[in-house]
Amino acid sequence: MNTLAVPISDEADVLLQMQQQFLAGPLAQHDAAVLSAWQPKSRSLWRYLQPIMALRAEMRQAVSIIDGHRVHYWVGGQAEGPTMLLLHGFGASRENWAFLLPRLAQTFRLLVPDLPGFGVSEFRYGAEYALSAQADRMAAFLAKQGGGAAYVVGSSMGGAIAAQLAARHAESVAALCLMNAAGAPGSRMSVLESGLAAGRNYLAPKQHSDTAKVMAICLHRRHRLMGMGLAWAMAGEMCHRHPVNQYLFESLVTSLHDTWCCLQGISAPTLVLWGDSDRVLDVSCSDAFRQQIPQNHVMVMPGVGHLPMLEEPAATANVLRDFWVGKMELSL
């Protein structure tokens, strides 16, 4: 993400500048006592809806211990099929993939974790949550699951983690999809970036009314009714997580430069998938990814915002399957 609209040639400097501006601003402040004492919300509307979402996704729930964290995840699909690992974005959880998964279940063995620190997976104040640390955890998670190299799909922050996973653990990644991914600057400022420059993080709401803004910038305007429903259902959970999400966002921002620097080391075939109406990470970011990753294909989905898997699950599933089939045909 960048806080200034600049030529593509200045990407690395922009990411470092954004990091410095963030660390000098109010969003980088956190209360150690609050974070040390923080516990997940035991009851909320969203907690009651999560088992229903798992049924909707046709997934089974499981837990694995990764780097001292209890990582909750869904598993499903074809037990003998190629493994697909799906990584959600910042402030989100595995439920982001619920509408997409049934459309992939006939082809892939699906692994869908709540990333450490997010969802119902364990958060530990003082643990490392840089993108590289999360990538290393996902490599360990895949190793425990078996099944060989995976097709890794990452959304937003999950895309930045997926990119680092592919660069740091090439043996774990057979193919890669970076979906509206963090880690490369665009030539135009997004709504999220404008907010950050003004000292406001729209992705870490503090009040119930703020959650509507999250959904408004994440989803295309034609999905406003879906956004209103999600904001109503998730408001209590998201606001309770505000101090944790502010803390985790600092780890995200301060490791984006490392993600950018790793891109040329990615050897896996890579699909860069973007919604043309993304207001979180502008579609021009896809140009930067295109320039940096050796084997890549860029696809822009019209009339789609930051979350293609929620907004257009059928089309997104078709794109993911077609890319995998094309990758397999090329490898024969």
NUROKE-243045 format. One line per 4 residues: number of its first residue (from 1); for each residue x negated, y, z of N, C-alpha, C, O. Coordinates in steps of 0.05 Angstrom, whole numbers, plus 5000, padded with zeros to 4 digits. Each point is the difference from the previous one (the first is absolute). Last residue first. Layout:
NUM) X,Y,Z,X,Y,Z,X,Y,Z,X,Y,Z ~ ...
END
This chain:
332) 4942,4382,4636,4999,4973,4988,4978,4998,4979,4996,4979,4988 ~ 5031,5102,5060,4979,4984,5013,4998,4972,4989,4981,4986,5006 ~ 5084,5079,4964,4974,5009,4993,4978,4983,5012,4978,4998,4989 ~ 5112,4985,5033,4995,4993,4972,4972,5009,4991,4987,4986,4985
328) 5043,5037,5102,4995,4971,4998,4993,4992,4971,4983,4984,4996 ~ 5043,5105,5021,4974,4995,5011,4992,4971,4998,4978,4994,4993 ~ 5109,5032,4980,4979,5010,4981,4972,4995,5011,4982,4993,4984 ~ 5089,4987,5073,5000,4981,4978,4979,5008,4979,4986,4983,4989
324) 5028,5076,5083,4987,4975,5009,4999,4980,4977,4979,4987,4996 ~ 5067,5093,4988,4971,5005,5003,4985,4975,5009,4978,4995,4990 ~ 5116,5001,5004,4988,5002,4974,4970,5005,5001,4985,4989,4984 ~ 5065,5011,5097,4998,4973,4988,4986,5001,4973,4983,4984,4994
320) 5035,5098,5048,4980,4985,5015,4996,4972,4989,4978,4991,4997 ~ 5090,5065,4966,4973,5010,4994,4979,4984,5014,4979,4993,4988 ~ 5110,4986,5031,4993,4993,4972,4972,5009,4993,4985,4985,4987 ~ 5051,5042,5096,4994,4972,5000,4991,4990,4972,4982,4985,4997
316) 5049,5104,5011,4974,4996,5013,4992,4971,5000,4976,4994,4995 ~ 5110,5027,4974,4979,5009,4981,4973,4996,5011,4981,4992,4986 ~ 5091,4990,5072,5000,4981,4977,4978,5007,4980,4985,4983,4992 ~ 5029,5074,5085,4988,4974,5006,4999,4981,4977,4980,4986,4997
312) 5029,5119,5021,5005,4984,4977,4988,4972,5004,4980,4993,4986 ~ 5022,5069,5087,5016,5014,4981,5008,4984,4976,5022,5002,4990 ~ 4920,4965,5080,5026,5006,5011,5019,5012,4979,5024,4994,5000 ~ 4886,4987,4977,5012,4974,5009,5027,5003,5013,5016,4981,5000
308) 4930,5096,4970,5013,4985,4979,5014,4974,5009,5020,4993,4989 ~ 4949,5099,5058,5004,4973,5008,5014,4983,4978,5024,4995,5003 ~ 4954,5101,4993,4977,4989,5013,5002,4970,5006,4980,4987,5005 ~ 5084,5053,4919,4984,5016,5019,4977,4984,5011,4985,4987,4985
304) 5074,5012,4917,4994,4986,5025,4982,5017,5017,4983,5014,4990 ~ 5048,4999,4915,5022,5003,5019,4996,4985,5026,5020,4992,5013 ~ 4918,4971,4912,5015,5025,4999,5023,5000,5020,5013,4980,5005 ~ 4888,4972,4997,5028,4993,4999,5017,5026,5000,4997,5015,5019
300) 4897,4953,4950,5016,5021,5015,5030,4993,4995,5009,4998,4977 ~ 4888,4949,5017,5028,5001,4992,5015,5020,5017,4998,4999,5025 ~ 4894,4964,4946,5017,5019,5014,5028,4999,4989,5004,5000,4975 ~ 4903,4934,5035,5022,5007,4982,5018,5018,5016,5007,4993,5023
296) 4882,4968,4983,5026,5010,5010,5020,5005,4978,4993,5004,4976 ~ 4901,4969,5055,5020,4985,4985,5028,5009,5010,5009,4990,5021 ~ 4916,5060,5014,4991,4988,4974,5021,4987,4984,5004,5007,4976 ~ 5008,5078,5092,5001,4970,5002,4994,4988,4973,5013,5006,4980
292) 4990,5091,5033,4981,4988,5018,4999,4970,4999,4979,4988,5004 ~ 5081,5072,4945,4972,5007,4993,4980,4984,5017,4978,4995,4991 ~ 5117,4998,5024,4993,4990,4974,4971,5004,4993,4987,4982,4988 ~ 5048,5055,5091,4996,4971,5003,4992,4989,4973,4982,4983,4998
288) 5041,5106,5001,4975,4996,5014,4994,4971,5004,4977,4991,4997 ~ 5105,5033,4965,4979,5006,4981,4972,4996,5013,4982,4990,4988 ~ 5098,5003,5063,4995,4976,4984,4978,5004,4980,4986,4981,4993 ~ 5049,5089,5062,4980,4984,5014,4993,4975,4983,4978,4990,5001
284) 5093,5071,4976,4974,5006,4988,4977,4985,5014,4978,4998,4989 ~ 5114,5001,5041,4994,4980,4980,4973,5005,4986,4988,4982,4989 ~ 5031,5049,5114,5008,5007,4973,4990,4980,4979,4979,4988,5003 ~ 5050,4998,5099,4974,5000,4986,5007,5004,4970,5011,4983,4987
280) 5060,5033,5069,4981,4994,5021,4971,5001,4988,4983,5013,5011 ~ 5097,4995,4937,4995,5026,5014,4982,4996,5024,4994,5019,5015 ~ 5035,4929,4884,4989,4997,5027,4994,5028,5012,4986,5016,4988 ~ 5053,4952,4923,5011,5021,5017,4991,4998,5029,5013,5010,5018
276) 4963,4927,4911,4994,5026,4989,5010,5023,5017,4992,5023,4995 ~ 4973,4878,5038,5025,5013,4993,4994,5029,4990,4984,5014,5013 ~ 4946,4898,4982,5009,5025,5012,5028,5008,4992,5008,4993,4978 ~ 4902,4928,5021,5029,5003,4995,5010,5025,5015,4994,5003,5024
272) 4914,4939,4939,5007,5025,5015,5028,5007,4992,5006,5008,4978 ~ 4933,4897,5019,5023,5015,4990,5004,5025,5018,5004,4997,5024 ~ 4908,4933,4955,5015,5018,5017,5023,5013,4985,4995,5012,4978 ~ 4924,4901,5029,5019,5015,4982,5020,5015,5017,5011,4990,5019
268) 4895,4991,5027,5025,4987,4993,5016,5016,4980,5000,5024,5001 ~ 4916,5004,5040,4997,4983,4976,5026,4987,4992,5002,4990,4978 ~ 4958,5101,5081,5022,4981,4997,4997,4985,4974,4999,5011,4979 ~ 4946,5063,5054,4991,4973,5008,5022,4979,4998,4995,4977,5006
264) 5017,5118,4979,4984,4990,4978,4989,4972,5006,4990,4986,4982 ~ 5060,5062,5085,5016,4992,4978,4984,4988,4977,5009,4981,4987 ~ 4965,5058,5103,4999,4971,4995,5012,4992,4974,4997,4977,4991 ~ 5001,5114,5045,4973,4991,4993,4998,4970,4993,4981,4992,4987
260) 5102,5048,5044,4992,5010,4973,4973,4990,4992,4996,4992,4976 ~ 5031,4987,5110,5016,4985,4980,4993,5010,4972,4996,4983,4983 ~ 4967,5062,5089,4987,4974,4997,5015,4983,4980,4988,4984,4985 ~ 5048,5099,5039,4976,5004,4983,4986,4973,4996,4990,4995,4978
256) 5085,5009,5080,5008,5001,4972,4975,5003,4982,5000,4989,4978 ~ 5007,5009,5122,4988,4978,4985,5008,4999,4971,4993,4981,4985 ~ 5039,5083,5082,4971,5000,5002,4986,4977,4986,4975,4999,4999 ~ 5121,5010,5004,4989,5023,4986,4969,4999,5000,4987,5006,4980
252) 5062,4926,5068,5004,4999,4971,4985,5022,4986,4986,4995,4981 ~ 5014,5004,5112,4983,4979,4990,5003,4997,4970,4981,4994,4986 ~ 5076,5066,5057,4973,5010,5001,4980,4979,4989,4982,5007,4984 ~ 5108,4969,5028,4996,5016,4976,4972,5012,4999,4989,5004,4978
248) 5040,4947,5098,4993,4983,4978,4995,5016,4974,4984,4993,4983 ~ 5047,5053,5094,4973,4990,5005,4990,4983,4976,4978,5002,4992 ~ 5111,5030,5007,4981,5022,4997,4971,4991,5004,4982,5009,4985 ~ 5086,4928,5030,4996,5005,4972,4982,5024,4995,4985,5001,4980
244) 5037,4976,5109,4984,4980,4988,4995,5006,4970,4977,4997,4991 ~ 5081,5059,5057,4972,5004,5009,4982,4979,4988,4977,5006,4993 ~ 5117,4987,4983,4987,5025,4992,4971,5002,5010,4983,5005,4983 ~ 5091,4925,5027,4973,4994,4991,4984,5026,4993,4977,4997,4992
240) 5115,5006,5034,4985,4987,5023,4971,4996,4992,4983,5001,5018 ~ 5074,5030,4915,4994,5021,5019,4985,4989,5025,4982,5013,5010 ~ 5049,4926,4924,4979,5017,4989,4992,5022,5020,4976,5006,5003 ~ 5096,4935,5019,4974,4986,4999,4978,5018,4991,4978,5000,5012
236) 5111,5034,4988,4991,4995,5027,4972,4987,5000,4983,5008,5016 ~ 5059,5007,4899,4992,5025,5014,4989,4995,5028,4979,5010,5007 ~ 5058,4928,4920,4972,4999,5009,4992,5024,5018,4978,5000,5011 ~ 5111,4987,4947,4993,4975,5013,4973,5001,5013,4996,4987,5021
232) 5035,5088,4929,5018,4996,5023,4992,4975,5015,4999,4999,5025 ~ 4956,5020,4895,4993,5019,5020,5016,4996,5026,4990,5002,5022 ~ 5030,4946,4902,4975,4992,5013,4992,5019,5022,4991,4991,5021 ~ 5085,5031,4928,5005,4976,5016,4975,4991,5014,5001,4992,5023
228) 4992,5080,4917,5015,5008,5024,5006,4976,5018,4998,5002,5024 ~ 4960,4982,4893,4982,5014,5019,5014,5009,5025,4989,4998,5022 ~ 5061,4963,4908,4983,4980,5012,4982,5013,5021,4996,4990,5022 ~ 5054,5068,4927,5017,4986,5019,4985,4978,5013,5004,4995,5024
224) 4952,5055,4909,5004,5015,5025,5018,4986,5020,4996,5002,5024 ~ 4963,4980,4883,5003,4980,5021,5005,5013,5027,4993,4989,5021 ~ 4990,5060,4899,5024,4985,4994,5004,4977,5020,5021,4987,5000 ~ 4902,5072,5004,5025,5012,5009,5025,4984,4994,5020,5003,5013
220) 4885,4949,5004,5011,5017,4979,5027,5010,5009,5014,4987,5014 ~ 4917,4986,5063,5018,4988,4980,5009,5021,4979,5002,5024,5007 ~ 4938,4999,5066,4991,4973,4992,5016,4989,4977,4990,4985,4984 ~ 5029,5099,5060,4976,5003,4984,4990,4973,4990,4985,4998,4980
216) 5093,5006,5074,5004,5018,4978,4976,5003,4982,5002,5002,4976 ~ 4997,4949,5106,5013,4985,4979,5004,5017,4975,4999,4991,4977 ~ 4963,5050,5099,4983,4978,4992,5012,4986,4976,4987,4996,4979 ~ 5064,5069,5064,4980,5012,4983,4981,4978,4989,4991,5001,4977
212) 5074,4976,5087,5013,5005,4974,4980,5012,4980,5001,4994,4977 ~ 4973,4993,5114,4999,4975,4984,5014,5004,4973,4992,4986,4981 ~ 5006,5082,5089,4977,4999,4982,4999,4976,4982,4988,5000,4979 ~ 5078,5015,5091,5006,5015,4976,4976,5000,4980,5004,5003,4976
208) 4987,4958,5111,5018,4984,4982,5005,5014,4974,5001,4987,4979 ~ 4907,5035,5069,5028,5003,5007,5017,4985,4980,4992,4995,4977 ~ 4915,5003,5013,5002,5002,5029,5028,5001,5010,5006,4991,5023 ~ 4937,4968,4884,5021,5017,5012,5000,4998,5030,4994,4980,5012
204) 4938,5001,4908,5000,4993,5028,5021,5017,5014,4993,5018,5015 ~ 4987,4991,4892,5001,4971,5003,5000,4991,5029,5002,4976,5006 ~ 4989,5116,4963,5027,4991,4996,5003,4970,5004,5022,4990,5005 ~ 4911,5086,5034,4998,4974,4988,5028,4988,4997,5011,4991,5020
200) 4940,5113,4990,5023,4983,5006,4997,4973,4985,4995,5000,4975 ~ 4949,5084,5020,4999,4989,5027,5024,4982,5008,5006,4997,5023 ~ 4968,5047,4891,5014,5018,5018,5002,4990,5028,5012,5012,5017 ~ 4949,4936,4914,4985,5026,4999,5012,5020,5019,4986,5018,5010
196) 5059,4900,4978,4975,4997,5015,4984,5025,5001,4989,5007,5021 ~ 5088,4993,4925,5007,4999,5028,4975,4997,5018,4997,5014,5020 ~ 4993,4980,4887,5007,5028,5007,5007,5002,5030,4992,5018,5014 ~ 4993,4897,4950,4975,5014,5003,5005,5030,5007,4984,5011,5015
192) 5091,4933,4967,4986,4991,5024,4975,5017,5005,4995,5009,5022 ~ 5051,5005,4898,5015,5011,5023,4986,4993,5026,4997,5016,5018 ~ 4937,4985,4899,5026,4988,5006,5014,5014,5023,4988,5017,5013 ~ 4935,5016,4910,5006,4996,5028,5028,4988,5003,5019,5009,4987
188) 4912,4976,4927,5022,5017,5010,5006,4994,5029,4997,4976,5008 ~ 4937,4977,4942,4995,5027,4990,5022,5020,5009,4998,5024,4995 ~ 4971,4884,5061,5013,5008,4976,4992,5029,4992,4987,5014,5015 ~ 4959,4904,5045,5014,5025,4999,5013,5005,4973,4991,4990,4979
184) 4989,4916,5077,4990,5015,4978,5016,5026,4998,5025,5000,5003 ~ 4993,4937,5066,4972,4995,4995,4988,5014,4977,4975,4999,4996 ~ 5129,4957,5028,4982,5021,5011,4971,4993,4993,4994,4977,4994 ~ 5094,4989,4946,4980,4995,5021,4986,5025,5010,4995,5019,4984
180) 5083,4941,4956,5001,5026,5012,4980,5002,5023,5007,5008,5023 ~ 4983,4903,4948,5027,5012,4996,5002,5027,5014,5001,5001,5025 ~ 4926,4921,4937,5000,5024,5017,5025,5016,4993,5002,5012,4979 ~ 4963,4881,5009,5019,5021,4992,4999,5022,5020,5005,4996,5024
176) 4931,4912,4942,5006,5022,5018,5021,5018,4988,4998,5007,4976 ~ 4951,4885,5023,5010,5023,4984,5011,5020,5020,5005,4994,5024 ~ 4945,4934,5008,5001,4991,4973,5010,5022,4981,4991,5001,4977 ~ 4960,4994,5125,5019,5015,4983,4998,4990,4971,4980,5004,4987
172) 4963,4970,5089,5027,4998,5011,5021,5010,4981,5024,4995,5004 ~ 4879,5010,4982,5009,4972,4999,5028,4995,5009,5012,4979,4995 ~ 4943,5107,5011,5009,4993,4973,5010,4972,4997,5018,4994,4984 ~ 4965,5077,5092,5004,4971,5001,5011,4990,4973,5023,4991,4998
168) 4956,5101,5015,4984,4989,5022,5001,4970,5001,4981,4987,5010 ~ 5070,5064,4925,4972,5008,4997,4982,4986,5021,4978,4992,4993 ~ 5117,4994,5008,4989,4990,4974,4970,5007,4997,4985,4984,4988 ~ 5061,5050,5088,4999,4971,5001,4988,4988,4975,4983,4983,5002
164) 5034,5109,5000,4977,4993,5016,4997,4970,5003,4978,4990,5001 ~ 5098,5040,4955,4977,5007,4984,4974,4993,5015,4981,4989,4989 ~ 5101,5001,5056,4997,4980,4979,4975,5005,4983,4985,4981,4993 ~ 5041,5084,5070,4989,4977,5013,4995,4977,4980,4979,4986,5002
160) 5063,5090,4966,4972,5007,5007,4987,4977,5014,4976,4994,4996 ~ 5115,4997,4985,4984,4999,4975,4970,5007,5005,4982,4987,4989 ~ 5081,5020,5081,4995,4972,4994,4984,4996,4975,4984,4982,4997 ~ 5048,5104,5025,4977,4992,5017,4993,4971,4996,4976,4994,5000
156) 5087,5023,4930,4991,5023,5014,4975,4994,5017,4979,4993,4989 ~ 5057,4920,4980,5015,5024,4996,4988,5023,5017,4996,4996,5024 ~ 4969,4903,4930,5000,5019,5022,5014,5026,4993,4996,5011,4978 ~ 4981,4877,4995,5016,5023,4993,5002,5019,5023,5008,4993,5022
152) 4933,4915,4939,5005,5019,5022,5014,5024,4989,4990,5013,4981 ~ 4988,4878,4999,5009,5024,4985,5008,5020,5021,5020,4995,5014 ~ 4907,4927,5010,5028,5009,4999,5004,5023,4980,4981,5014,4993 ~ 4948,4895,5029,5002,5029,4995,5029,5007,4994,5015,4985,4988
148) 4979,4926,5067,4982,5012,4981,5005,5030,4996,5014,5012,5016 ~ 5028,4921,5046,5013,5004,4974,4983,5014,4980,5008,5005,4978 ~ 4996,5005,5136,4991,4981,4979,5014,5007,4973,5014,5021,4998 ~ 4989,5021,5095,5024,4990,4986,4992,4979,4979,5017,4984,4992
144) 4918,5064,5059,5015,4982,5018,5023,4987,4985,5008,4978,5007 ~ 4941,5087,4947,4984,4976,5005,5014,4980,5018,4999,4976,4995 ~ 5041,5108,4989,5002,4983,4977,4984,4974,5004,5008,4979,4992 ~ 4985,5087,5075,5027,4989,4999,5003,4981,4977,5012,4978,5003
140) 4908,5070,5004,5002,4979,5020,5027,4987,5000,5002,4975,5004 ~ 4988,5098,4941,4983,4979,4989,5000,4976,5020,5003,4977,4991 ~ 5039,5101,5036,5017,4986,4980,4984,4978,4987,5011,4980,4992 ~ 4944,5075,5070,5020,4984,5014,5017,4984,4980,5007,4977,5004
136) 4932,5085,4962,4986,4977,5011,5019,4982,5015,4998,4975,4999 ~ 5036,5106,4969,4993,4982,4977,4986,4975,5010,5006,4978,4991 ~ 5011,5090,5071,5025,4986,4993,4995,4981,4976,5012,4978,5000 ~ 4917,5076,5025,5005,4981,5022,5026,4985,4994,5001,4975,5004
132) 4976,5094,4937,4982,4978,4997,5004,4979,5021,4998,4976,4995 ~ 5051,5105,5010,5009,4983,4977,4982,4976,4996,5010,4978,4994 ~ 4997,5063,5105,4991,5010,4973,5009,4980,4979,5004,4977,5005 ~ 5008,5018,5094,5021,4998,4980,4993,5013,4973,5017,5007,4984
128) 4942,4952,5119,4993,5013,4975,5023,4995,4980,5007,4977,4994 ~ 5005,5028,5116,4992,4982,4979,4995,5016,4974,5009,5023,4998 ~ 5025,5019,5081,4971,4996,5001,4990,4981,4979,4976,4999,4994 ~ 5124,4990,5039,4985,5026,5000,4970,4995,5004,4992,4985,5018
124) 5080,4949,4937,4982,5001,5023,4985,5026,4999,4983,5004,4983 ~ 5110,4939,4973,4983,5024,5000,4983,5001,5025,5010,4996,5022 ~ 5047,4920,4920,4988,5013,5024,4984,5025,4994,4985,5001,4981 ~ 5102,4965,4961,4973,4990,5005,4987,5017,5022,5008,5023,5004
120) 5078,4993,4955,5000,4986,5026,4973,4987,5005,4997,4986,5021 ~ 5005,5098,4917,5022,4982,5003,5000,4987,5027,4998,5014,5020 ~ 4908,5021,4962,5025,5008,4988,5022,4979,5004,4994,4977,5007 ~ 4913,5014,5021,5006,5027,5008,5027,5009,4991,5010,5021,5009
116) 4945,4902,4936,4993,5006,5028,5004,5030,5006,4991,5018,4986 ~ 5069,4943,4936,4972,5005,5004,4994,5006,5030,5017,5011,5014 ~ 5059,4927,4947,4999,5027,5012,4971,5004,5006,4988,4986,5016 ~ 5032,4944,4905,4995,5007,5029,5009,5028,5006,5001,5018,4983
112) 5014,4900,4943,5008,5028,5003,4996,5008,5029,5019,4997,5016 ~ 4967,4922,4901,4991,5007,5027,5004,5030,5003,4989,5016,4985 ~ 5044,4899,4943,5000,5027,5008,4991,5003,5029,5011,4987,5018 ~ 4984,4949,4888,5000,4996,5029,4995,5028,5012,4980,5013,4994
108) 5065,4977,4906,4977,5004,5018,5005,4989,5028,5023,4998,5009 ~ 5042,4997,4916,4974,4999,4987,4977,4998,5020,4981,4985,4996 ~ 5114,5025,5026,4999,4977,4982,4972,4996,4987,4995,4979,4989 ~ 5027,5098,5067,4998,4975,5016,4999,4975,4983,4990,4979,5010
104) 5023,5118,4969,4973,4989,4996,4997,4972,5011,4981,4986,4995 ~ 5098,5069,5014,4995,5000,4971,4973,4988,4993,4994,4995,4976 ~ 5035,5019,5115,5015,4978,4988,4996,4998,4970,5004,4979,4988 ~ 4952,5094,5060,4990,4973,5005,5016,4977,4987,4989,4982,4989
100) 5030,5118,5014,4983,4989,4978,4995,4970,5003,4998,4986,4979 ~ 5050,5067,5086,5016,4998,4976,4985,4988,4976,5012,4990,4981 ~ 4944,5026,5105,5022,4981,5003,5017,4996,4974,5008,4977,4994 ~ 4910,5078,5035,4999,4982,4978,5025,4982,4998,5002,4983,4982
96) 4980,5082,5089,5000,5015,4975,5002,4981,4975,5009,5009,4979 ~ 4982,4960,5112,5027,5002,4990,5001,5017,4974,5020,4998,4986 ~ 4900,4988,5069,5005,4980,4979,5028,5002,4988,5005,4991,4978 ~ 4958,5100,5061,4998,4972,5010,5007,4981,4978,5006,5009,4978
92) 4962,5105,5043,5020,4980,4991,4995,4973,5012,4985,4998,5019 ~ 4960,5083,4987,5025,5005,5015,5021,4980,4993,5023,5003,5010 ~ 4903,5001,4918,4998,5012,5026,5028,5005,5012,5019,5008,4986 ~ 4976,4913,4941,4988,5026,5003,5001,5011,5029,5008,4986,5018
88) 4988,4905,4947,5018,5024,5001,4984,5025,5004,4975,4999,5005 ~ 5001,4902,4949,4992,5018,5021,5016,5026,4999,4999,5014,4979 ~ 4998,4875,4984,5012,5026,4996,4995,5018,5025,5007,4992,5022 ~ 4957,4912,4922,4999,5015,5025,5010,5028,4995,4990,5014,4982
84) 5015,4884,4967,5003,5029,4997,5001,5012,5028,5017,4993,5017 ~ 4951,4906,4933,5006,5017,5024,5001,5029,4992,4983,5011,4986 ~ 5043,4899,4953,4979,5019,5006,5008,5018,5023,5023,5008,5002 ~ 5027,4900,5002,4995,5020,4980,4976,5017,5006,4988,4998,5021
80) 5056,4929,5031,4978,4992,4983,4993,5021,4978,4983,4995,4983 ~ 5089,5018,5080,4977,4992,5017,4975,4993,4983,4978,5004,5009 ~ 5102,5066,4968,4991,4974,4992,4975,4992,5015,4979,5013,4997 ~ 5086,5059,5050,4994,4995,4972,4991,4971,4995,5008,4982,5015
76) 4973,5075,5078,5022,4988,4985,4992,4995,4972,4976,5002,4992 ~ 5000,5052,5111,4989,4981,4980,5024,4987,4986,5020,4994,5013 ~ 4953,5098,5056,5019,4982,4987,4985,4982,4981,4979,5007,4989 ~ 4984,5042,5106,5002,5000,4971,5023,4982,4991,5010,4983,5015
72) 4928,5067,5074,5025,4988,4992,5003,5001,4969,4994,5021,4988 ~ 4921,4983,5085,5010,5009,4974,5025,4984,4993,4999,4976,4996 ~ 4935,5050,5093,5022,4983,4992,5012,5012,4974,5013,5021,5001 ~ 4883,4995,5029,5027,5010,4997,5020,4978,4994,4994,4982,4984
68) 4908,5008,5024,5011,5007,5026,5028,5012,4999,5011,5007,5021 ~ 4944,4963,4900,4983,5020,5012,5012,5010,5027,5001,5024,5005 ~ 5065,4917,4955,4979,5010,4982,4985,5023,5014,5012,5020,5007 ~ 5068,4897,5006,4982,5017,5015,4977,5007,4982,4984,4983,4991
64) 5123,4992,4984,4972,4991,4999,4983,5019,5016,5006,5024,5000 ~ 5106,4944,4978,4981,5017,5014,4972,4988,4997,4997,4975,5002 ~ 5110,5023,4946,4977,4986,5012,4982,5020,5013,5003,5024,4995 ~ 5101,4958,4948,4983,5017,5016,4978,4983,5013,5004,4977,5008
60) 5053,5013,4894,4997,4990,5027,4981,5017,5016,4981,5012,4988 ~ 5086,5013,4923,4974,4995,5011,5002,4988,5028,5020,5003,5014 ~ 5044,5040,4917,4996,4971,4998,4972,4991,5010,4987,4983,4988 ~ 5059,5107,5010,4976,4995,4985,4994,4970,4995,4982,4993,4985
56) 5092,5035,5068,5004,5012,4974,4976,4994,4982,5003,4995,4976 ~ 4990,4981,5114,5018,4982,4986,5005,5010,4971,5001,4984,4981 ~ 4949,5071,5074,4985,4976,4994,5017,4980,4985,4991,4987,4982 ~ 5050,5091,5050,4982,5006,4977,4984,4976,4992,4995,4994,4976
52) 5056,5001,5101,5018,5000,4977,4984,5005,4975,5005,4988,4979 ~ 4951,5020,5104,5006,4971,4993,5018,4997,4975,4997,4981,4985 ~ 4985,5109,5046,4977,4987,4988,5005,4970,4995,4992,4991,4978 ~ 5069,5074,5066,5003,4995,4972,4977,4984,4988,5004,4988,4979
48) 4999,5039,5113,5022,4982,4995,5003,4993,4970,5009,4978,4993 ~ 4926,5085,5033,4992,4974,5010,5023,4979,4996,4994,4977,4995 ~ 5023,5114,4984,4982,4988,4980,4991,4972,5009,4998,4982,4984 ~ 5053,5071,5075,5016,4991,4978,4983,4985,4980,5008,4979,4989
44) 4955,5019,5107,5007,5021,4982,5017,4988,4978,5000,4976,4996 ~ 4936,4996,5099,5026,4999,4987,5004,5024,4982,4995,5023,5009 ~ 4922,4961,5033,5011,4973,5003,5027,4997,4987,5007,4979,4990 ~ 4903,5082,4987,5027,5004,5009,5014,4972,5001,5000,4986,4980
40) 4892,5024,5033,5021,4999,4979,5028,5004,5013,5005,4992,5023 ~ 4912,5053,5026,5010,4972,4996,5022,5001,4978,5014,5020,4998 ~ 4899,5046,5051,5022,4996,4981,5007,4970,4997,4983,4983,4999 ~ 4946,5063,5055,5024,4989,5013,5022,4992,4981,5020,4989,5008
36) 4897,5050,4962,4992,4977,5016,5025,4987,5013,5000,4976,5003 ~ 5011,5105,4948,4994,4977,4983,4992,4975,5015,5008,4978,4992 ~ 5007,5103,5056,5025,4991,4987,4995,4975,4983,5016,4981,5000 ~ 4910,5061,5039,5016,4987,5020,5026,4989,4989,5009,4979,5007
32) 4931,5071,4938,4990,4973,5006,5017,4986,5020,5005,4976,4998 ~ 5020,5100,4929,5000,4997,5029,4992,4971,5007,5015,4982,4996 ~ 4963,5084,4913,5016,4979,5011,4995,4998,5030,4980,5009,5010 ~ 5000,5052,4890,5000,4999,5029,5018,4978,5009,5021,4995,4989
28) 4966,5034,4919,4979,4981,5009,5000,4998,5030,4984,4984,5011 ~ 5073,5077,4940,5009,4973,4997,4980,4979,5009,5007,4977,5004 ~ 4978,5121,4995,5016,4990,5023,5008,4970,4997,5006,4987,5020 ~ 4904,5048,4928,5027,5010,5004,5014,4986,5023,4989,4983,5013
24) 4922,4998,4948,4999,5026,5013,5028,5011,5008,5002,5020,5013 ~ 4986,4897,4940,4987,4997,5026,4999,5027,5015,4999,5000,5025 ~ 5034,4999,4886,5018,4986,5017,4988,4998,5028,5014,5005,5020 ~ 4934,5033,4912,5022,5017,5007,5019,4987,5020,5010,5012,5018
20) 4918,4937,4947,4990,5021,5018,5023,5019,5009,5001,5007,5023 ~ 5019,4926,4913,4993,4988,5026,4991,5021,5020,5009,5000,5023 ~ 5007,5026,4888,5025,4995,5014,4995,4988,5027,5014,5006,5020 ~ 4912,5008,4925,5011,5026,5010,5026,4995,5015,5004,5013,5020
16) 4956,4913,4938,4984,5009,5024,5011,5026,5011,5000,5004,5024 ~ 5038,4965,4897,5007,4982,5022,4985,5007,5025,5011,4999,5022 ~ 4969,5049,4899,5027,5006,5010,5008,4983,5024,5011,5009,5019 ~ 4907,4975,4935,4999,5024,5016,5027,5007,5012,5002,5009,5023
12) 4994,4919,4916,4986,4993,5025,4999,5025,5019,5005,4997,5024 ~ 5032,5015,4887,5016,4983,5019,4987,4996,5027,5012,5004,5020 ~ 4972,5051,4893,4992,5008,5027,5013,4983,5022,5004,5008,5022 ~ 5010,4987,4880,4972,4996,5005,4992,5005,5029,4978,4993,5008
8) 5111,5023,4955,4995,4972,5007,4971,4996,5007,4994,4982,5015 ~ 5049,5116,5000,4994,4982,4978,4992,4972,5010,4990,4997,5022 ~ 5076,5056,5040,4973,5004,4990,4996,4983,4976,5015,4980,4995 ~ 5056,5057,5089,5002,4989,4973,4973,5007,4987,4993,5024,4997
4) 5020,4959,5110,4998,5021,4980,5002,4986,4972,4990,4978,4996 ~ 5012,4972,5084,5015,5023,5008,4998,5023,4981,5011,5021,5005 ~ 4986,4865,4985,4985,5024,5000,5017,5023,5009,5025,5000,4997 ~ 4965,4883,5007,5017,5024,5000,4982,5025,5000,4979,5000,5012
END
